[in-house]
Amino acid sequence: MNSDRVAGDKELLCTRLVQKKAEHDEVHEKIKLCESALKAGEVRYRELCDEIALKKDELGKLQADLAGLRARVGNMEEYKHEAYQLQQQLLAERAKVKALSDELEKPMNVHRWRELEGSDPEMFHMLEKMRNLQRRLISRTEEVVERKETVRREEEDIEMLERKLERIPGPELQEQLVVHEGHLRDRNDQLTAMNAELADYKRVIDEYQAEIRRLKKEKQEVMQKYYKQKKQSSQNEAASRGKSTAGGQKKVKAKLNPNMPRYTGGGFCLTST
């Protein structure tokens, strides 16, 4: 009976051993799966950490750009007022240039310009240059106004994007903001270059106008000298004629015979015979 009990215990232990080994193998397999998942999780965690670092850098740059935009928006009223004044000055200059251009292109002045071309070709040449510059100035002025309107629309778009960014911060909106900022910088650079070119045109026109005024003044001075000399010559001629007339009268008086009788209007003799 002892041997039977020992055999039974042995068989029971073997069965338990097999079960435990199966459980051990199953647990070991689960451990392997967990280790594999843990390694994959660690890799993904490092990738996410790198992405978060990049996003933080991008967020810092966007926040700095946004702060710059907000600073610019804070001075927007001052810029708008300055832009309005500049636009009014620009419109006034356009009106002046347009009036000058119309005056230069009036058909009634064709003969005057032709006479000027024949009498004073240097001034005519300068006036022709000024007319061409005025046309280019009008074209550039209109283009500057269009550019300013484009910049104004870009600024409105940026303000709208900032409002959206405050409500719904997202990468797409931030990308749009960055794109519009680039467009705005390009527009501002173009506008700055065009303003500089416009200033050059105005400077050249001012130089031509100053030169024309100088030539007109010189011409006026020459004409005044001419008229003064002409007047002096006329006075000298009149004086010469007066002297010659007085001398003739004296000669006539000298030829009269004092012994001859003289009569009044009634025929009465005034001298005694």
C-alpha positions in Angstrom: 0.0 0.0 0.0 2.9 2.3 0.7 4.2 1.7 -2.8 0.8 2.4 -4.3 0.5 5.6 -2.3 4.1 6.6 -3.3 3.3 5.9 -7.0 0.1 7.9 -6.8 1.9 10.8 -5.1 4.6 10.6 -7.8 2.1 10.7 -10.6 0.3 13.6 -8.9 3.5 15.5 -8.6 4.4 14.8 -12.2 1.0 16.1 -13.3 1.5 19.2 -11.2 5.0 19.6 -12.5 3.7 19.5 -16.1 1.0 22.0 -15.2 3.5 24.3 -13.5 5.9 24.0 -16.5 3.1 24.9 -18.9 2.1 27.8 -16.7 5.8 28.9 -16.5 6.1 28.7 -20.3 2.9 30.7 -20.7 4.0 33.3 -18.2 7.5 33.5 -19.9 5.8 34.1 -23.2 3.7 36.8 -21.7 6.8 38.4 -20.3 8.4 38.3 -23.7 5.4 40.0 -25.2 5.4 42.6 -22.5 9.1 43.3 -22.9 8.6 43.6 -26.7 5.7 46.0 -26.1 7.7 47.9 -23.5 10.6 48.3 -25.9 8.2 49.5 -28.6 6.7 51.9 -26.1 10.1 53.2 -25.2 10.9 53.9 -28.9 7.6 55.6 -29.4 8.1 57.6 -26.2 11.5 58.8 -27.4 10.0 59.8 -30.8 7.2 61.6 -29.0 9.7 63.4 -26.8 11.6 64.5 -29.9 8.4 65.7 -31.6 7.4 67.6 -28.4 10.7 69.3 -28.3 10.3 70.4 -32.0 6.8 71.5 -31.3 8.0 73.5 -28.3 10.6 75.2 -30.5 8.0 76.0 -33.2 5.6 77.2 -30.5 8.3 79.5 -29.1 9.0 80.9 -32.5 5.3 81.4 -33.2 4.7 83.1 -29.9 7.6 85.4 -30.6 6.2 86.2 -34.0 2.7 86.7 -32.5 4.2 89.0 -29.9 5.8 91.0 -32.7 2.5 91.1 -34.6 0.6 92.2 -31.5 3.2 95.0 -30.9 2.6 96.1 -34.5 -1.1 95.8 -34.0 -0.8 97.9 -30.9 0.6 100.8 -33.0 -1.9 100.1 -35.8 -3.9 103.3 -35.1 -0.8 105.4 -35.3 0.2 103.6 -38.5 -3.3 104.1 -40.0 -3.3 107.8 -39.2 0.2 108.2 -40.7 -0.9 106.1 -43.7 -4.0 108.3 -44.1 -1.9 111.5 -44.0 0.6 110.1 -46.5 -2.3 109.0 -48.7 -3.8 112.5 -48.6 -0.4 114.0 -49.5 0.0 111.4 -52.2 -3.5 112.3 -53.7 -2.6 116.0 -53.5 0.7 115.3 -55.4 -1.2 113.2 -57.9 -3.7 116.1 -58.5 -0.9 118.5 -59.0 1.0 116.2 -61.3 -2.3 115.5 -63.2 -3.0 119.2 -63.5 0.5 119.9 -64.8 0.2 116.9 -67.2 -3.2 118.1 -68.5 -1.8 121.6 -68.9 1.2 120.3 -70.9 -1.1 118.2 -73.1 -3.7 120.9 -73.9 -4.0 121.4 -77.7 -4.3 125.2 -77.2 -0.7 125.3 -76.1 0.7 123.4 -79.2 1.7 126.6 -81.0 3.3 128.0 -77.8 5.4 124.8 -77.3 6.4 125.0 -81.0 7.5 128.6 -80.6 9.4 127.6 -77.4 11.0 124.8 -79.3 12.3 127.2 -81.9 13.2 130.1 -79.5 14.5 128.2 -76.5 15.3 124.5 -77.3 17.0 123.9 -74.0 14.0 124.8 -72.0 11.7 122.9 -74.4 13.9 119.8 -73.9 13.7 120.1 -70.2 10.0 120.5 -70.3 9.6 117.4 -72.4 11.7 115.5 -69.9 9.5 116.8 -67.1 6.4 115.7 -68.9 7.7 112.2 -69.3 8.7 112.0 -65.6 5.3 113.3 -64.7 3.6 110.5 -66.6 5.8 108.0 -64.9 5.2 109.6 -61.6 1.4 109.3 -62.1 1.8 105.6 -63.0 4.0 104.9 -60.0 1.7 106.8 -57.7 -1.3 104.8 -58.8 0.7 101.6 -58.3 1.8 102.7 -54.8 -1.9 103.3 -53.9 -2.7 99.8 -55.1 0.2 98.3 -53.1 -1.0 100.2 -50.0 -4.5 98.8 -50.4 -3.0 95.3 -50.8 -0.9 95.8 -47.6 -4.1 97.0 -45.8 -5.9 93.8 -46.8 -3.0 91.7 -45.7 -3.0 93.4 -42.3 -6.8 92.7 -42.0 -6.2 89.1 -42.8 -3.5 88.9 -40.1 -5.8 90.4 -37.5 -8.5 87.9 -38.4 -6.0 85.1 -38.2 -4.9 86.3 -34.8 -8.4 86.3 -33.5 -8.9 82.8 -34.8 -5.6 81.8 -33.3 -6.7 83.0 -29.9 -9.9 81.0 -30.1 -8.7 77.8 -31.9 -4.9 77.4 -31.7 -4.0 74.9 -34.3 -1.0 74.1 -36.6 -2.9 74.9 -39.8 -3.9 78.3 -38.6 -0.4 79.0 -37.5 1.0 78.0 -40.8 -1.5 80.3 -42.5 -0.3 83.1 -40.2 3.3 82.5 -41.1 2.5 82.5 -44.8 0.6 85.8 -44.5 3.5 87.3 -42.5 5.8 86.4 -45.3 3.5 87.9 -47.9 3.2 91.0 -45.7 7.0 91.4 -45.4 7.3 91.0 -49.2 4.6 93.6 -49.8 6.3 96.0 -47.3 9.6 95.5 -49.1 8.1 96.2 -52.5 6.3 99.2 -51.1 9.5 100.6 -49.6 11.3 100.2 -52.9 8.5 101.9 -54.8 8.4 104.7 -52.3 12.1 105.2 -52.8 11.7 105.2 -56.6 8.8 107.6 -56.3 11.0 109.9 -54.2 13.7 109.8 -56.9 11.2 110.8 -59.5 10.0 113.7 -57.4 13.6 114.8 -56.8 14.4 114.8 -60.5 11.2 116.7 -61.3 12.0 119.3 -58.6 15.5 119.7 -60.1 14.0 120.2 -63.6 11.5 122.7 -62.2 14.2 124.6 -60.4 16.3 124.7 -63.6 13.3 126.0 -65.6 12.7 128.7 -63.0 16.3 129.7 -63.2 16.2 129.9 -67.0 13.0 131.9 -66.9 14.5 134.3 -64.4 17.6 134.7 -66.6 15.4 135.2 -69.6 13.4 137.8 -67.7 16.5 139.6 -66.6 17.8 139.7 -70.2 14.4 141.0 -71.4 14.5 143.7 -68.7 18.0 144.7 -69.8 16.9 144.7 -73.4 13.9 146.9 -72.7 15.9 149.2 -70.5 18.5 149.7 -73.2 15.8 150.2 -75.8 14.1 152.8 -73.6 17.5 154.5 -73.0 18.1 154.5 -76.8 14.7 156.0 -77.5 15.3 158.7 -74.9 18.7 159.5 -76.4 17.1 159.7 -79.9 14.4 162.0 -78.6 16.9 164.2 -77.0 18.9 164.3 -80.2 15.8 165.3 -82.2 15.0 168.0 -79.6 18.4 169.5 -79.9 18.3 169.5 -83.7 14.8 171.1 -83.7 15.9 173.9 -81.3 18.9 174.7 -83.4 16.7 175.0 -86.6 14.4 177.4 -84.9 17.4 179.6 -83.8 18.6 179.6 -87.4 15.2 180.7 -88.7 15.1 183.5 -86.2 18.5 184.6 -87.1 17.5 184.9 -90.8 14.6 187.3 -90.0 15.4 191.0 -90.9 14.8 193.1 -87.9 14.3 196.2 -90.1 11.4 194.6 -92.0 7.9 195.7 -90.8 5.9 193.4 -88.6 2.2 193.2 -88.6 -0.4 191.9 -86.2 -3.4 189.8 -87.1 -5.6 192.8 -88.0 -3.0 194.1 -90.5 -1.7 196.9 -88.4 1.9 197.7 -88.7 3.8 197.6 -85.5 7.0 199.3 -86.7 7.4 202.9 -87.6 8.5 203.8 -91.1 
